[in-house]
């Protein structure tokens, strides 16, 4: 299935969180962009929007997942 960019970013964050059993995902925006097949700038826009809506908290080289339910709503197949 193909997801839009916000859906791909949200899915990656949730998958990484579950894989490592932590609400903190230690990846740079460049790394996230590589994983989801987008530019760093486009991923930054998605992350800033998710942070503004309270789903994540951005840090240096990491993303803290705050609201898993909101992130899961971004994944639309």
SERO-4910 file (N, C-alpha, C, O; in steps of 0.05 Angstrom, whole numbers):
BEGIN
 pado doro    nc1    nc2    nc3   cac1   cac2   cac3    cc1    cc2    cc3    oc1    oc2    oc3
  Unk    A     17    -24      0      0      0      0     18     25      0     40     25     11
  Unk    A      8     46    -13     22     71    -14     10     91      6    -15     94      7
  Unk    A     27    104     21     18    124     40     28    151     31     49    153     18
  Unk    A     14    172     39     24    199     35     47    204     54     53    188     72
  Unk    A     61    226     50     85    231     67     80    232     97     94    220    112
  Unk    A     59    247    106     54    246    135     48    218    145     56    211    167
  Unk    A     35    202    129     29    174    137     55    158    139     58    141    157
  Unk    A     73    161    119     98    146    119    115    154    143    128    137    156
  Unk    A    116    180    149    132    190    172    120    179    198    135    168    215
  Unk    A     94    181    201     81    171    226     85    141    229     91    132    251
  Unk    A     83    126    207     87     97    209    115     90    216    120     72    233
  Unk    A    134    104    205    162     99    211    168    105    241    181     89    254
  Unk    A    157    127    251    161    134    279    149    113    297    162    105    317
  Unk    A    125    104    291    112     84    308    127     58    306    132     45    327
  Unk    A    135     49    282    150     24    279    176     25    294    183      5    307
  Unk    A    191     47    292    216     49    307    212     49    337    227     37    352
  Unk    A    191     62    345    185     63    374    179     35    385    188     27    406
  Unk    A    163     20    370    156     -7    378    180    -26    376    183    -43    394
  Unk    A    196    -22    356    219    -40    352    239    -37    376    250    -57    385
  Unk    A    243    -13    385    263     -8    406    250     -5    434    264     -2    454
  Unk    A    223     -7    435    209     -5    461    213     21    475    216     21    500
  Unk    A    214     43    460    218     69    472    201     90    458    195     87    434
  Unk    A    193    110    472    178    132    460    196    152    447    187    172    436
  Unk    A    222    148    448    241    166    435    254    151    411    265    129    414
  Unk    A    252    164    388    264    153    364    289    170    358    287    194    353
  Unk    A    312    157    358    337    172    355    346    171    325    363    155    318
  Unk    A    334    187    309    341    190    281    341    220    274    324    235    284
  Unk    A    359    227    257    359    255    247    338    258    226    327    238    216
  Unk    A    331    283    219    311    288    198    322    277    172    306    268    155
  Unk    A    347    278    167    359    268    143    355    237    142    349    227    120
  Unk    A    359    224    164    355    195    165    326    188    160    320    170    144
  Unk    A    308    203    173    279    198    168    272    202    139    257    186    127
  Unk    A    283    223    127    278    229     99    287    205     81    273    198     62
  Unk    A    310    195     87    320    172     72    302    148     74    297    134     54
  Unk    A    293    142     98    275    119    102    249    122     88    238    102     77
  Unk    A    237    146     87    211    149     75    211    159     46    190    162     34
  Unk    A    235    163     35    238    171      7    229    199      2    214    204    -17
  Unk    A    238    218     18    230    246     15    254    263     21    275    254     29
  Unk    A    251    289     17    272    308     24    271    314     54    250    311     67
  Unk    A    294    324     65    294    331     93    275    354     98    262    355    119
  Unk    A    273    373     79    256    396     82    227    387     84    212    397    101
  Unk    A    219    368     67    191    359     68    185    344     94    164    347    105
  Unk    A    204    328    103    201    314    129    199    334    152    184    330    170
  Unk    A    216    355    150    215    375    171    188    388    173    177    393    195
  Unk    A    175    394    150    148    406    150    128    387    164    111    396    179
  Unk    A    130    362    158    112    342    170    116    341    200     97    341    216
  Unk    A    142    340    209    148    338    237    139    363    252    129    361    274
  Unk    A    143    386    240    135    411    253    105    412    256     94    420    277
  Unk    A     90    402    236     61    401    238     52    381    260     34    387    275
  Unk    A     66    358    261     59    338    282     65    349    310     51    344    329
  Unk    A     87    365    312     94    377    338     73    398    345     65    399    368
  Unk    A     65    414    326     45    435    331     18    423    341      4    434    357
  Unk    A     12    399    330    -13    385    338    -10    368    363    -30    357    372
  Unk    A     14    367    374     18    353    399     24    323    397     22    309    417
  Unk    A     30    313    373     36    285    369     64    277    376     70    255    386
  Unk    A     83    296    372    111    291    377    124    315    389    112    337    389
  Unk    A    148    311    400    164    333    410    191    330    397    204    309    400
  Unk    A    200    350    383    225    349    369    249    356    386    248    375    402
  Unk    A    270    341    383    295    347    397    318    345    377    314    339    354
  Unk    A    342    349    386    365    347    369    372    318    363    382    304    381
  Unk    A    367    309    339    373    282    331    354    261    342    360    237    342
  Unk    A    331    270    352    312    252    363    284    263    361    280    288    360
  Unk    A    264    245    362    236    253    362    223    238    385    224    213    386
  Unk    A    210    252    403    195    239    425    166    237    417    154    256    409
  Unk    A    156    212    418    128    207    411    111    213    435    114    201    457
  Unk    A     92    232    432     75    241    454     47    229    453     36    220    473
  Unk    A     36    228    429      8    218    425      8    197    403      5    204    379
  Unk    A     10    172    410     10    150    391    -16    149    375    -16    143    351
  Unk    A    -39    154    388    -65    153    375    -66    173    352    -76    167    330
  Unk    A    -56    197    357    -56    218    336    -38    209    313    -45    214    289
  Unk    A    -15    198    319      3    188    298    -11    166    282     -8    166    257
  Unk    A    -24    148    295    -38    126    280    -60    136    262    -65    124    242
  Unk    A    -72    159    269    -93    171    252    -81    181    226    -95    184    206
  Unk    A    -55    188    226    -41    198    202    -37    176    181    -33    181    158
  Unk    A    -38    151    190    -33    128    172    -59    121    159    -76    106    170
  Unk    A    -63    131    135    -88    126    119    -81    109     95    -66    119     77
  Unk    A    -91     85     93    -85     67     71   -104     72     47   -102     59     27
***
